[in-house]
Amino acid sequence: MTDLLEAEGRALKHSAVRTAVAMACVAVTGVLALVGIGFCLWAGYQYLALVSGPIAASLICGLVIIAVAGGFAWLTSRLLR
């Protein structure tokens, strides 16, 4: 009986470590994705500021960010149904 408990404990430890590593990888991936999206938005703003001025560029980038956030909110509501 103790051998079975020991084997189950090792299996639980192994799966807990794998889960923790997977969660850490997801967290790092999320942070890198956010930084990448931030740089893309910043580059878009810089380009639009050169073409149309900083006020129009801020308005356009703000609208794009609101649209993306709305898309994520819609996707989340669809997934939680």
URTA-V489911 format. One record per helix or strand of 3 or more residues. SS is the DSSP state (@ for helix, = for strand). FROM is the first residue (numbers start at 1). LEN is the number of residues. If there is no record, write none. Layout:
BEGIN
ss=SS from=FROM len=LEN
ss=SS from=FROM len=LEN
END
This chain:
BEGIN
ss=@ from=2 len=51
ss=@ from=54 len=26
END
